[in-house]
Amino acid sequence: MIVEYKPYNCIRFRIDYKTYAQVKYLNDYTVKIETIITDTKYRNKGYASLLMEGIITYLKNDSIELIKLEVHPLDKSDGLNKEQLYKFYKKWGFVNLSPRLMILEFN
């Protein structure tokens, strides 16, 4: 996994150019995953899961206590729908706070 530091308190995580995520630091202990995108040629091959595992490990090691994200499909033609996204994030321990907002807390 490649980690790139970007302006405005953002980090981009990527696995080659197959999948990437942008994460924004909201404060010293909270981040928001702004986007996770997998190139259509590489979907359903485990790249997003590999990326999510790396992101969670990285953020835990960086003393982050809370990860937020909003669930909304980006590509309606061949991407995951809302229910599939919920299932994916719940697999990693995220819980719903509202119809669109999910969080993962580290205690």
C-alpha positions in Angstrom: 0.0 0.0 0.0 1.3 3.5 -0.9 0.5 6.4 1.4 0.7 9.9 -0.1 0.3 13.0 2.0 -1.8 15.7 0.4 -2.7 19.3 1.2 -5.5 20.2 3.6 -4.9 17.5 6.1 -5.6 14.7 3.6 -3.9 11.4 3.0 -4.4 9.2 -0.1 -3.9 5.5 0.3 -3.6 3.4 -2.8 -2.7 0.0 -4.2 -1.0 0.7 -7.4 -3.6 2.4 -9.5 -6.2 -0.3 -8.9 -7.9 1.2 -5.9 -7.5 4.3 -3.7 -9.0 6.1 -0.8 -8.8 9.7 0.4 -8.9 10.3 4.1 -9.2 13.7 5.8 -8.1 14.5 9.3 -10.9 16.3 11.1 -8.8 16.7 14.3 -6.1 14.8 16.1 -8.3 11.8 16.9 -10.9 11.8 14.1 -10.8 11.2 10.4 -13.3 10.9 7.6 -12.9 8.5 4.7 -14.0 10.8 1.9 -13.9 8.3 -0.9 -12.8 4.7 -1.8 -12.7 3.9 -5.5 -11.7 0.7 -7.3 -11.1 0.8 -11.0 -13.8 -1.2 -12.7 -11.3 -3.8 -14.1 -10.2 -4.7 -10.6 -13.6 -4.9 -8.7 -14.6 -8.0 -6.8 -10.9 -9.1 -6.5 -10.3 -8.1 -2.9 -8.4 -4.8 -3.5 -10.9 -2.6 -1.6 -10.7 -5.0 1.4 -6.9 -5.0 1.2 -7.0 -1.2 1.1 -9.4 -1.0 4.0 -7.3 -3.3 6.1 -4.3 -1.1 5.5 -6.1 2.1 6.2 -7.5 0.8 9.5 -4.1 -0.4 10.6 -2.4 2.8 9.6 -4.9 5.0 11.5 -4.8 2.8 14.6 -1.1 3.2 14.7 -1.5 7.0 14.3 -3.6 7.2 17.5 -6.9 7.8 15.6 -9.9 7.0 17.8 -12.8 7.5 15.3 -13.3 7.0 11.6 -16.4 8.5 9.9 -17.7 7.9 6.4 -20.8 8.7 4.4 -22.4 5.8 2.5 -23.3 6.7 -1.0 -22.7 4.9 -4.3 -20.5 6.8 -6.7 -21.1 4.7 -9.9 -24.6 3.4 -10.2 -23.9 1.5 -13.4 -21.5 -1.2 -12.1 -20.4 -0.2 -8.6 -21.8 -1.4 -5.3 -25.2 -0.3 -4.3 -26.0 1.2 -0.9 -26.9 -2.2 0.7 -23.7 -3.7 -0.6 -21.7 -0.8 0.8 -23.3 -1.1 4.2 -22.4 -4.8 4.2 -18.8 -4.1 3.2 -18.3 -1.4 5.9 -20.0 -3.5 8.6 -17.5 -6.3 7.9 -14.8 -3.9 9.1 -16.7 -3.0 12.3 -18.4 0.2 11.2 -21.9 0.9 12.7 -24.7 3.1 11.5 -25.3 6.5 13.2 -27.9 7.6 10.6 -29.1 6.4 7.2 -25.9 7.6 5.5 -23.3 8.1 8.3 -21.2 5.2 9.6 -18.5 5.2 12.2 -15.7 2.9 13.5 -14.4 3.6 17.0 -11.2 2.3 18.5 -11.3 1.9 22.3 
